[in-house]
Amino acid sequence: MTDANPQPAAPQPAAQLTEAEDKQWASFAHLGGIIGFLPALIIWLVFKDRGAFTNTEAKEALNFQITVAIAYVISNILVAVVIGAILLPIVFVVSLIFSIIGFTKAKDGANYRYPFALRLIK
């Protein structure tokens, strides 16, 4: 006899990343900072359990991008007193430069720690 209500198969754990894939996704987490914090967040959520290097680097990139987002909010508020208009491009350039540095370090397999970032994600 066949079972009228077969049980669904248990979900299989995702495969671990190879060393090359681990470096690739870790570097993409840093490079994604050019467009905001979402790339680092998505990479961290998807790959945190599949690669130790990606977990570490994506958290670092995410923490830095959250810090940058807070700086953007503060700069936009300060536009009312003109200083924000000066800070906005500075925040953008600093974010761009450090994201590229993080990308190149992670691509080479080295850990990168941003010189300043709120460590919100542990």
TISE-235239 format. One record per atom (N, C-alpha, C, CB): atom name; x, y, z; residue number from 1; chain. Coordinates in nm, 3 decimals, padded with zeros to 5 digits. Glycine has a CB too. Example, Ala and Ser with C-alpha at 12.3 -4.5 7.8 and 13.67 -1.06 7.14 Angstrom:
BEGIN
ATOM  atom  east  north  up  n  chain
ATOM  N  01.319  -00.569  00.780  1  A .
ATOM  CA  01.230  -00.450  00.780  1  A .
ATOM  C  01.320  -00.330  00.780  1  A .
ATOM  CB  01.131  -00.447  00.905  1  A .
ATOM  N  01.285  -00.225  00.708  2  A .
ATOM  CA  01.367  -00.106  00.714  2  A .
ATOM  C  01.290  00.003  00.787  2  A .
ATOM  CB  01.408  -00.060  00.572  2  A .
***
This chain:
BEGIN
ATOM  atom  east  north  up  n  chain
ATOM  N  00.083  -00.117  00.000  1  A .
ATOM  CA  00.000  00.000  00.000  1  A .
ATOM  C  00.089  00.124  00.000  1  A .
ATOM  CB  -00.095  -00.001  00.121  1  A .
ATOM  N  00.039  00.226  -00.063  2  A .
ATOM  CA  00.114  00.352  -00.066  2  A .
ATOM  C  00.053  00.448  00.035  2  A .
ATOM  CB  00.113  00.415  -00.208  2  A .
ATOM  N  00.137  00.533  00.089  3  A .
ATOM  CA  00.094  00.632  00.187  3  A .
ATOM  C  00.030  00.749  00.113  3  A .
ATOM  CB  00.213  00.680  00.276  3  A .
ATOM  N  -00.091  00.785  00.150  4  A .
ATOM  CA  -00.161  00.893  00.083  4  A .
ATOM  C  -00.096  01.029  00.111  4  A .
ATOM  CB  -00.307  00.896  00.127  4  A .
ATOM  N  -00.033  01.043  00.223  5  A .
ATOM  CA  00.031  01.169  00.261  5  A .
ATOM  C  00.180  01.144  00.290  5  A .
ATOM  CB  -00.039  01.231  00.384  5  A .
ATOM  N  00.263  01.137  00.187  6  A .
ATOM  CA  00.405  01.112  00.213  6  A .
ATOM  C  00.468  01.231  00.285  6  A .
ATOM  CB  00.479  01.084  00.082  6  A .
ATOM  N  00.561  01.201  00.372  7  A .
ATOM  CA  00.632  01.304  00.447  7  A .
ATOM  C  00.737  01.369  00.357  7  A .
ATOM  CB  00.699  01.244  00.575  7  A .
ATOM  N  00.748  01.503  00.363  8  A .
ATOM  CA  00.851  01.568  00.282  8  A .
ATOM  C  00.991  01.529  00.333  8  A .
ATOM  CB  00.833  01.722  00.284  8  A .
ATOM  N  01.083  01.527  00.242  9  A .
ATOM  CA  01.221  01.494  00.279  9  A .
ATOM  C  01.279  01.605  00.366  9  A .
ATOM  CB  01.308  01.472  00.152  9  A .
ATOM  N  01.364  01.566  00.458  10  A .
ATOM  CA  01.429  01.665  00.545  10  A .
ATOM  C  01.523  01.751  00.460  10  A .
ATOM  CB  01.507  01.595  00.661  10  A .
ATOM  N  01.527  01.882  00.486  11  A .
ATOM  CA  01.617  01.967  00.408  11  A .
ATOM  C  01.763  01.929  00.432  11  A .
ATOM  CB  01.594  02.114  00.442  11  A .
ATOM  N  01.839  01.927  00.325  12  A .
ATOM  CA  01.981  01.895  00.333  12  A .
ATOM  C  02.059  02.021  00.367  12  A .
ATOM  CB  02.031  01.833  00.201  12  A .
ATOM  N  02.160  02.009  00.453  13  A .
ATOM  CA  02.242  02.127  00.482  13  A .
ATOM  C  02.317  02.171  00.357  13  A .
ATOM  CB  02.340  02.098  00.597  13  A .
ATOM  N  02.338  02.301  00.346  14  A .
ATOM  CA  02.409  02.355  00.230  14  A .
ATOM  C  02.554  02.310  00.234  14  A .
ATOM  CB  02.399  02.510  00.227  14  A .
ATOM  N  02.610  02.290  00.116  15  A .
ATOM  CA  02.748  02.246  00.105  15  A .
ATOM  C  02.843  02.357  00.149  15  A .
ATOM  CB  02.780  02.203  -00.038  15  A .
ATOM  N  02.953  02.317  00.210  16  A .
ATOM  CA  03.055  02.413  00.251  16  A .
ATOM  C  03.121  02.474  00.127  16  A .
ATOM  CB  03.161  02.345  00.340  16  A .
ATOM  N  03.162  02.599  00.140  17  A .
ATOM  CA  03.230  02.667  00.031  17  A .
ATOM  C  03.372  02.615  00.018  17  A .
ATOM  CB  03.230  02.819  00.054  17  A .
ATOM  N  03.419  02.612  -00.105  18  A .
ATOM  CA  03.560  02.580  -00.125  18  A .
ATOM  C  03.641  02.702  -00.081  18  A .
ATOM  CB  03.590  02.542  -00.275  18  A .
ATOM  N  03.772  02.686  -00.070  19  A .
ATOM  CA  03.856  02.799  -00.029  19  A .
ATOM  C  03.844  02.915  -00.126  19  A .
ATOM  CB  04.002  02.756  -00.016  19  A .
ATOM  N  03.841  02.886  -00.255  20  A .
ATOM  CA  03.829  02.992  -00.356  20  A .
ATOM  C  03.693  03.061  -00.348  20  A .
ATOM  CB  03.850  02.934  -00.497  20  A .
ATOM  N  03.587  02.984  -00.328  21  A .
ATOM  CA  03.454  03.043  -00.315  21  A .
ATOM  C  03.443  03.127  -00.188  21  A .
ATOM  CB  03.345  02.934  -00.316  21  A .
ATOM  N  03.506  03.079  -00.082  22  A .
ATOM  CA  03.505  03.151  00.045  22  A .
ATOM  C  03.570  03.288  00.028  22  A .
ATOM  CB  03.578  03.070  00.154  22  A .
ATOM  N  03.685  03.293  -00.038  23  A .
ATOM  CA  03.752  03.421  -00.065  23  A .
ATOM  C  03.668  03.510  -00.156  23  A .
ATOM  CB  03.890  03.397  -00.129  23  A .
ATOM  N  03.605  03.448  -00.257  24  A .
ATOM  CA  03.525  03.524  -00.353  24  A .
ATOM  C  03.408  03.593  -00.284  24  A .
ATOM  CB  03.474  03.431  -00.464  24  A .
ATOM  N  03.331  03.519  -00.205  25  A .
ATOM  CA  03.214  03.579  -00.140  25  A .
ATOM  C  03.253  03.678  -00.033  25  A .
ATOM  CB  03.126  03.471  -00.080  25  A .
ATOM  N  03.364  03.653  00.035  26  A .
ATOM  CA  03.413  03.748  00.135  26  A .
ATOM  C  03.452  03.879  00.068  26  A .
ATOM  CB  03.533  03.690  00.213  26  A .
ATOM  N  03.520  03.871  -00.045  27  A .
ATOM  CA  03.561  03.993  -00.115  27  A .
ATOM  C  03.440  04.066  -00.173  27  A .
ATOM  CB  03.660  03.959  -00.228  27  A .
ATOM  N  03.340  03.991  -00.220  28  A .
ATOM  CA  03.219  04.055  -00.272  28  A .
ATOM  C  03.143  04.129  -00.162  28  A .
ATOM  CB  03.126  03.950  -00.337  28  A .
ATOM  N  03.149  04.077  -00.039  29  A .
ATOM  CA  03.082  04.145  00.072  29  A .
ATOM  C  03.143  04.284  00.094  29  A .
ATOM  CB  03.094  04.062  00.202  29  A .
ATOM  N  03.276  04.294  00.083  30  A .
ATOM  CA  03.342  04.424  00.096  30  A .
ATOM  C  03.309  04.514  -00.023  30  A .
ATOM  CB  03.495  04.407  00.110  30  A .
ATOM  N  03.319  04.460  -00.143  31  A .
ATOM  CA  03.298  04.539  -00.264  31  A .
ATOM  C  03.153  04.588  -00.273  31  A .
ATOM  CB  03.333  04.457  -00.388  31  A .
ATOM  N  03.060  04.510  -00.222  32  A .
ATOM  CA  02.920  04.550  -00.224  32  A .
ATOM  C  02.893  04.676  -00.144  32  A .
ATOM  CB  02.835  04.439  -00.171  32  A .
ATOM  N  02.987  04.712  -00.056  33  A .
ATOM  CA  02.972  04.833  00.023  33  A .
ATOM  C  02.966  04.959  -00.061  33  A .
ATOM  CB  03.086  04.844  00.120  33  A .
ATOM  N  03.009  04.949  -00.185  34  A .
ATOM  CA  03.002  05.064  -00.275  34  A .
ATOM  C  02.857  05.106  -00.297  34  A .
ATOM  CB  03.068  05.032  -00.410  34  A .
ATOM  N  02.765  05.010  -00.293  35  A .
ATOM  CA  02.624  05.043  -00.317  35  A .
ATOM  C  02.539  05.039  -00.189  35  A .
ATOM  CB  02.566  04.947  -00.420  35  A .
ATOM  N  02.600  05.008  -00.075  36  A .
ATOM  CA  02.524  05.009  00.049  36  A .
ATOM  C  02.549  04.886  00.133  36  A .
ATOM  CB  02.379  05.021  00.021  36  A .
ATOM  N  02.467  04.869  00.238  37  A .
ATOM  CA  02.489  04.758  00.331  37  A .
ATOM  C  02.417  04.630  00.291  37  A .
ATOM  CB  02.445  04.799  00.467  37  A .
ATOM  N  02.323  04.636  00.197  38  A .
ATOM  CA  02.246  04.517  00.160  38  A .
ATOM  C  02.330  04.403  00.104  38  A .
ATOM  CB  02.142  04.553  00.060  38  A .
ATOM  N  02.427  04.428  00.015  39  A .
ATOM  CA  02.507  04.315  -00.034  39  A .
ATOM  C  02.579  04.240  00.079  39  A .
ATOM  CB  02.610  04.363  -00.135  39  A .
ATOM  N  02.638  04.312  00.172  40  A .
ATOM  CA  02.707  04.247  00.284  40  A .
ATOM  C  02.608  04.171  00.371  40  A .
ATOM  CB  02.784  04.351  00.368  40  A .
ATOM  N  02.492  04.228  00.394  41  A .
ATOM  CA  02.389  04.162  00.476  41  A .
ATOM  C  02.343  04.033  00.410  41  A .
ATOM  CB  02.270  04.256  00.498  41  A .
ATOM  N  02.314  04.038  00.281  42  A .
ATOM  CA  02.266  03.919  00.209  42  A .
ATOM  C  02.374  03.812  00.207  42  A .
ATOM  CB  02.224  03.956  00.065  42  A .
ATOM  N  02.497  03.850  00.175  43  A .
ATOM  CA  02.606  03.753  00.171  43  A .
ATOM  C  02.627  03.690  00.308  43  A .
ATOM  CB  02.737  03.819  00.123  43  A .
ATOM  N  02.623  03.771  00.412  44  A .
ATOM  CA  02.642  03.716  00.546  44  A .
ATOM  C  02.529  03.620  00.582  44  A .
ATOM  CB  02.649  03.829  00.649  44  A .
ATOM  N  02.405  03.656  00.555  45  A .
ATOM  CA  02.293  03.569  00.590  45  A .
ATOM  C  02.295  03.438  00.511  45  A .
ATOM  CB  02.162  03.641  00.565  45  A .
ATOM  N  02.334  03.444  00.386  46  A .
ATOM  CA  02.333  03.324  00.301  46  A .
ATOM  C  02.453  03.233  00.328  46  A .
ATOM  CB  02.331  03.364  00.153  46  A .
ATOM  N  02.571  03.292  00.348  47  A .
ATOM  CA  02.694  03.212  00.352  47  A .
ATOM  C  02.761  03.202  00.489  47  A .
ATOM  CB  02.791  03.268  00.257  47  A .
ATOM  N  02.703  03.259  00.594  48  A .
ATOM  CA  02.771  03.261  00.725  48  A .
ATOM  C  02.800  03.122  00.780  48  A .
ATOM  CB  02.688  03.337  00.824  48  A .
ATOM  N  02.717  03.025  00.750  49  A .
ATOM  CA  02.738  02.889  00.800  49  A .
ATOM  C  02.814  02.801  00.702  49  A .
ATOM  CB  02.605  02.826  00.831  49  A .
ATOM  N  02.845  02.856  00.585  50  A .
ATOM  CA  02.910  02.774  00.482  50  A .
ATOM  C  03.058  02.803  00.465  50  A .
ATOM  CB  02.842  02.793  00.351  50  A .
ATOM  N  03.105  02.916  00.520  51  A .
ATOM  CA  03.246  02.950  00.508  51  A .
ATOM  C  03.289  03.042  00.621  51  A .
ATOM  CB  03.274  03.015  00.373  51  A .
ATOM  N  03.391  03.002  00.695  52  A .
ATOM  CA  03.436  03.081  00.810  52  A .
ATOM  C  03.491  03.217  00.767  52  A .
ATOM  CB  03.542  03.005  00.890  52  A .
ATOM  N  03.568  03.219  00.658  53  A .
ATOM  CA  03.627  03.345  00.612  53  A .
ATOM  C  03.517  03.440  00.566  53  A .
ATOM  CB  03.727  03.319  00.497  53  A .
ATOM  N  03.419  03.389  00.493  54  A .
ATOM  CA  03.308  03.473  00.448  54  A .
ATOM  C  03.228  03.525  00.567  54  A .
ATOM  CB  03.216  03.394  00.353  54  A .
ATOM  N  03.207  03.442  00.667  55  A .
ATOM  CA  03.135  03.485  00.787  55  A .
ATOM  C  03.206  03.603  00.853  55  A .
ATOM  CB  03.122  03.368  00.887  55  A .
ATOM  N  03.335  03.590  00.873  56  A .
ATOM  CA  03.413  03.696  00.938  56  A .
ATOM  C  03.414  03.824  00.856  56  A .
ATOM  CB  03.556  03.648  00.961  56  A .
ATOM  N  03.445  03.813  00.728  57  A .
ATOM  CA  03.460  03.931  00.644  57  A .
ATOM  C  03.326  03.998  00.614  57  A .
ATOM  CB  03.529  03.894  00.513  57  A .
ATOM  N  03.220  03.921  00.596  58  A .
ATOM  CA  03.089  03.979  00.570  58  A .
ATOM  C  03.039  04.055  00.693  58  A .
ATOM  CB  02.988  03.870  00.529  58  A .
ATOM  N  03.065  04.001  00.813  59  A .
ATOM  CA  03.028  04.073  00.935  59  A .
ATOM  C  03.105  04.204  00.945  59  A .
ATOM  CB  03.053  03.987  01.059  59  A .
ATOM  N  03.233  04.199  00.914  60  A .
ATOM  CA  03.315  04.320  00.920  60  A .
ATOM  C  03.264  04.425  00.821  60  A .
ATOM  CB  03.463  04.287  00.890  60  A .
ATOM  N  03.235  04.381  00.698  61  A .
ATOM  CA  03.184  04.472  00.596  61  A .
ATOM  C  03.047  04.527  00.637  61  A .
ATOM  CB  03.174  04.401  00.460  61  A .
ATOM  N  02.962  04.443  00.691  62  A .
ATOM  CA  02.829  04.486  00.734  62  A .
ATOM  C  02.838  04.589  00.846  62  A .
ATOM  CB  02.746  04.365  00.780  62  A .
ATOM  N  02.924  04.565  00.943  63  A .
ATOM  CA  02.942  04.662  01.052  63  A .
ATOM  C  02.988  04.797  00.998  63  A .
ATOM  CB  03.042  04.610  01.155  63  A .
ATOM  N  03.083  04.794  00.904  64  A .
ATOM  CA  03.131  04.920  00.848  64  A .
ATOM  C  03.021  04.990  00.769  64  A .
ATOM  CB  03.252  04.895  00.758  64  A .
ATOM  N  02.943  04.917  00.691  65  A .
ATOM  CA  02.838  04.979  00.611  65  A .
ATOM  C  02.724  05.033  00.697  65  A .
ATOM  CB  02.783  04.878  00.510  65  A .
ATOM  N  02.698  04.969  00.810  66  A .
ATOM  CA  02.600  05.026  00.904  66  A .
ATOM  C  02.652  05.157  00.960  66  A .
ATOM  CB  02.570  04.925  01.020  66  A .
ATOM  N  02.781  05.162  00.991  67  A .
ATOM  CA  02.843  05.285  01.039  67  A .
ATOM  C  02.834  05.395  00.934  67  A .
ATOM  CB  02.990  05.260  01.077  67  A .
ATOM  N  02.858  05.359  00.809  68  A .
ATOM  CA  02.849  05.455  00.698  68  A .
ATOM  C  02.705  05.504  00.682  68  A .
ATOM  CB  02.898  05.392  00.566  68  A .
ATOM  N  02.608  05.415  00.695  69  A .
ATOM  CA  02.468  05.455  00.684  69  A .
ATOM  C  02.431  05.555  00.794  69  A .
ATOM  CB  02.375  05.331  00.692  69  A .
ATOM  N  02.481  05.533  00.914  70  A .
ATOM  CA  02.457  05.628  01.023  70  A .
ATOM  C  02.522  05.762  00.991  70  A .
ATOM  CB  02.510  05.572  01.157  70  A .
ATOM  N  02.643  05.759  00.934  71  A .
ATOM  CA  02.711  05.884  00.897  71  A .
ATOM  C  02.633  05.958  00.789  71  A .
ATOM  CB  02.854  05.854  00.847  71  A .
ATOM  N  02.573  05.885  00.695  72  A .
ATOM  CA  02.489  05.949  00.593  72  A .
ATOM  C  02.368  06.018  00.655  72  A .
ATOM  CB  02.443  05.847  00.489  72  A .
ATOM  N  02.305  05.951  00.749  73  A .
ATOM  CA  02.187  06.010  00.815  73  A .
ATOM  C  02.227  06.137  00.889  73  A .
ATOM  CB  02.123  05.908  00.914  73  A .
ATOM  N  02.336  06.131  00.964  74  A .
ATOM  CA  02.383  06.249  01.037  74  A .
ATOM  C  02.419  06.361  00.940  74  A .
ATOM  CB  02.504  06.214  01.126  74  A .
ATOM  N  02.487  06.327  00.831  75  A .
ATOM  CA  02.525  06.429  00.731  75  A .
ATOM  C  02.403  06.494  00.669  75  A .
ATOM  CB  02.612  06.366  00.621  75  A .
ATOM  N  02.300  06.413  00.640  76  A .
ATOM  CA  02.178  06.470  00.582  76  A .
ATOM  C  02.108  06.563  00.680  76  A .
ATOM  CB  02.083  06.358  00.541  76  A .
ATOM  N  02.112  06.531  00.808  77  A .
ATOM  CA  02.053  06.619  00.908  77  A .
ATOM  C  02.132  06.750  00.914  77  A .
ATOM  CB  02.049  06.550  01.046  77  A .
ATOM  N  02.264  06.738  00.905  78  A .
ATOM  CA  02.350  06.855  00.916  78  A .
ATOM  C  02.354  06.941  00.790  78  A .
ATOM  CB  02.489  06.812  00.950  78  A .
ATOM  N  02.287  06.896  00.685  79  A .
ATOM  CA  02.279  06.979  00.564  79  A .
ATOM  C  02.210  07.111  00.596  79  A .
ATOM  CB  02.202  06.904  00.451  79  A .
ATOM  N  02.123  07.110  00.694  80  A .
ATOM  CA  02.054  07.232  00.735  80  A .
ATOM  C  02.151  07.339  00.784  80  A .
ATOM  CB  01.952  07.201  00.844  80  A .
ATOM  N  02.265  07.298  00.835  81  A .
ATOM  CA  02.364  07.396  00.881  81  A .
ATOM  C  02.489  07.392  00.793  81  A .
ATOM  CB  02.402  07.370  01.028  81  A .
ATOM  N  02.475  07.353  00.670  82  A .
ATOM  CA  02.575  07.356  00.564  82  A .
ATOM  C  02.687  07.252  00.580  82  A .
ATOM  CB  02.636  07.492  00.557  82  A .
ATOM  N  02.728  07.220  00.701  83  A .
ATOM  CA  02.839  07.126  00.719  83  A .
ATOM  C  02.807  06.990  00.659  83  A .
ATOM  CB  02.872  07.111  00.869  83  A .
ATOM  N  02.680  06.952  00.658  84  A .
ATOM  CA  02.640  06.824  00.601  84  A .
ATOM  C  02.669  06.816  00.452  84  A .
ATOM  CB  02.494  06.799  00.625  84  A .
ATOM  N  02.657  06.927  00.383  85  A .
ATOM  CA  02.686  06.929  00.240  85  A .
ATOM  C  02.834  06.899  00.214  85  A .
ATOM  CB  02.648  07.065  00.179  85  A .
ATOM  N  02.917  06.931  00.308  86  A .
ATOM  CA  03.060  06.901  00.297  86  A .
ATOM  C  03.086  06.755  00.338  86  A .
ATOM  CB  03.144  06.998  00.385  86  A .
ATOM  N  03.014  06.709  00.439  87  A .
ATOM  CA  03.035  06.574  00.491  87  A .
ATOM  C  02.987  06.464  00.397  87  A .
ATOM  CB  02.967  06.560  00.622  87  A .
ATOM  N  02.877  06.487  00.324  88  A .
ATOM  CA  02.821  06.383  00.237  88  A .
ATOM  C  02.922  06.329  00.137  88  A .
ATOM  CB  02.701  06.437  00.164  88  A .
ATOM  N  02.990  06.414  00.059  89  A .
ATOM  CA  03.087  06.357  -00.035  89  A .
ATOM  C  03.208  06.294  00.035  89  A .
ATOM  CB  03.136  06.465  -00.130  89  A .
ATOM  N  03.244  06.346  00.151  90  A .
ATOM  CA  03.356  06.287  00.226  90  A .
ATOM  C  03.319  06.146  00.272  90  A .
ATOM  CB  03.392  06.376  00.349  90  A .
ATOM  N  03.199  06.128  00.324  91  A .
ATOM  CA  03.153  05.996  00.367  91  A .
ATOM  C  03.152  05.900  00.248  91  A .
ATOM  CB  03.011  06.005  00.431  91  A .
ATOM  N  03.105  05.946  00.133  92  A .
ATOM  CA  03.101  05.861  00.014  92  A .
ATOM  C  03.241  05.817  -00.028  92  A .
ATOM  CB  03.033  05.935  -00.101  92  A .
ATOM  N  03.334  05.910  -00.035  93  A .
ATOM  CA  03.470  05.879  -00.078  93  A .
ATOM  C  03.539  05.784  00.020  93  A .
ATOM  CB  03.553  06.008  -00.094  93  A .
ATOM  N  03.524  05.810  00.149  94  A .
ATOM  CA  03.584  05.722  00.251  94  A .
ATOM  C  03.526  05.582  00.241  94  A .
ATOM  CB  03.562  05.780  00.393  94  A .
ATOM  N  03.396  05.572  00.224  95  A .
ATOM  CA  03.331  05.441  00.210  95  A .
ATOM  C  03.382  05.369  00.085  95  A .
ATOM  CB  03.178  05.458  00.203  95  A .
ATOM  N  03.393  05.440  -00.023  96  A .
ATOM  CA  03.441  05.382  -00.149  96  A .
ATOM  C  03.585  05.330  -00.134  96  A .
ATOM  CB  03.434  05.486  -00.262  96  A .
ATOM  N  03.671  05.411  -00.079  97  A .
ATOM  CA  03.813  05.374  -00.064  97  A .
ATOM  C  03.828  05.252  00.027  97  A .
ATOM  CB  03.894  05.492  -00.009  97  A .
ATOM  N  03.765  05.255  00.145  98  A .
ATOM  CA  03.781  05.143  00.238  98  A .
ATOM  C  03.714  05.016  00.187  98  A .
ATOM  CB  03.723  05.180  00.374  98  A .
ATOM  N  03.605  05.027  00.112  99  A .
ATOM  CA  03.542  04.909  00.054  99  A .
ATOM  C  03.635  04.843  -00.049  99  A .
ATOM  CB  03.408  04.946  -00.011  99  A .
ATOM  N  03.701  04.924  -00.128  100  A .
ATOM  CA  03.794  04.870  -00.228  100  A .
ATOM  C  03.916  04.808  -00.160  100  A .
ATOM  CB  03.839  04.981  -00.326  100  A .
ATOM  N  03.967  04.871  -00.056  101  A .
ATOM  CA  04.079  04.813  00.019  101  A .
ATOM  C  04.038  04.679  00.080  101  A .
ATOM  CB  04.128  04.910  00.130  101  A .
ATOM  N  03.919  04.674  00.140  102  A .
ATOM  CA  03.869  04.550  00.198  102  A .
ATOM  C  03.853  04.441  00.093  102  A .
ATOM  CB  03.737  04.574  00.268  102  A .
ATOM  N  03.805  04.479  -00.025  103  A .
ATOM  CA  03.789  04.384  -00.135  103  A .
ATOM  C  03.923  04.324  -00.174  103  A .
ATOM  CB  03.725  04.452  -00.256  103  A .
ATOM  N  04.025  04.408  -00.193  104  A .
ATOM  CA  04.154  04.357  -00.237  104  A .
ATOM  C  04.220  04.268  -00.130  104  A .
ATOM  CB  04.248  04.473  -00.272  104  A .
ATOM  N  04.206  04.305  -00.003  105  A .
ATOM  CA  04.263  04.222  00.104  105  A .
ATOM  C  04.192  04.087  00.111  105  A .
ATOM  CB  04.252  04.295  00.241  105  A .
ATOM  N  04.058  04.088  00.107  106  A .
ATOM  CA  03.982  03.963  00.115  106  A .
ATOM  C  04.006  03.875  -00.007  106  A .
ATOM  CB  03.833  03.993  00.130  106  A .
ATOM  N  04.022  03.937  -00.122  107  A .
ATOM  CA  04.048  03.862  -00.245  107  A .
ATOM  C  04.179  03.784  -00.233  107  A .
ATOM  CB  04.053  03.957  -00.367  107  A .
ATOM  N  04.275  03.842  -00.161  108  A .
ATOM  CA  04.404  03.777  -00.141  108  A .
ATOM  C  04.403  03.681  -00.021  108  A .
ATOM  CB  04.512  03.883  -00.122  108  A .
ATOM  N  04.290  03.672  00.047  109  A .
ATOM  CA  04.277  03.579  00.159  109  A .
ATOM  C  04.317  03.636  00.294  109  A .
ATOM  CB  04.358  03.460  00.133  109  A .
ATOM  N  04.340  03.767  00.301  110  A .
ATOM  CA  04.379  03.830  00.427  110  A .
ATOM  C  04.257  03.892  00.494  110  A .
ATOM  CB  04.488  03.938  00.403  110  A .
ATOM  N  04.252  03.881  00.625  111  A .
ATOM  CA  04.144  03.947  00.700  111  A .
ATOM  C  04.165  04.097  00.694  111  A .
ATOM  CB  04.139  03.898  00.848  111  A .
ATOM  N  04.053  04.171  00.684  112  A .
ATOM  CA  04.061  04.317  00.682  112  A .
ATOM  C  03.971  04.371  00.790  112  A .
ATOM  CB  04.022  04.374  00.544  112  A .
ATOM  N  04.025  04.458  00.872  113  A .
ATOM  CA  03.947  04.524  00.977  113  A .
ATOM  C  03.946  04.673  00.946  113  A .
ATOM  CB  04.006  04.496  01.120  113  A .
ATOM  N  03.827  04.728  00.929  114  A .
ATOM  CA  03.814  04.870  00.898  114  A .
ATOM  C  03.867  04.952  01.015  114  A .
ATOM  CB  03.667  04.907  00.868  114  A .
ATOM  N  03.931  05.065  00.986  115  A .
ATOM  CA  03.992  05.143  01.095  115  A .
ATOM  C  03.888  05.200  01.193  115  A .
ATOM  CB  04.073  05.257  01.037  115  A .
ATOM  N  03.767  05.218  01.148  116  A .
ATOM  CA  03.661  05.264  01.238  116  A .
ATOM  C  03.530  05.204  01.192  116  A .
ATOM  CB  03.652  05.419  01.241  116  A .
ATOM  N  03.459  05.144  01.285  117  A .
ATOM  CA  03.329  05.087  01.256  117  A .
ATOM  C  03.264  05.048  01.390  117  A .
ATOM  CB  03.340  04.963  01.159  117  A .
ATOM  N  03.135  05.067  01.398  118  A .
ATOM  CA  03.061  05.020  01.514  118  A .
ATOM  C  03.050  04.869  01.503  118  A .
ATOM  CB  02.920  05.088  01.525  118  A .
ATOM  N  03.089  04.797  01.603  119  A .
ATOM  CA  03.083  04.649  01.599  119  A .
ATOM  C  02.947  04.603  01.653  119  A .
ATOM  CB  03.201  04.586  01.683  119  A .
ATOM  N  02.845  04.618  01.571  120  A .
ATOM  CA  02.709  04.584  01.612  120  A .
ATOM  C  02.681  04.435  01.592  120  A .
ATOM  CB  02.608  04.667  01.535  120  A .
ATOM  N  02.734  04.378  01.486  121  A .
ATOM  CA  02.716  04.235  01.457  121  A .
ATOM  C  02.839  04.163  01.509  121  A .
ATOM  CB  02.694  04.209  01.302  121  A .
ATOM  N  02.820  04.074  01.602  122  A .
ATOM  CA  02.935  04.004  01.663  122  A .
ATOM  C  02.958  03.870  01.600  122  A .
ATOM  CB  02.912  03.986  01.812  122  A .
***
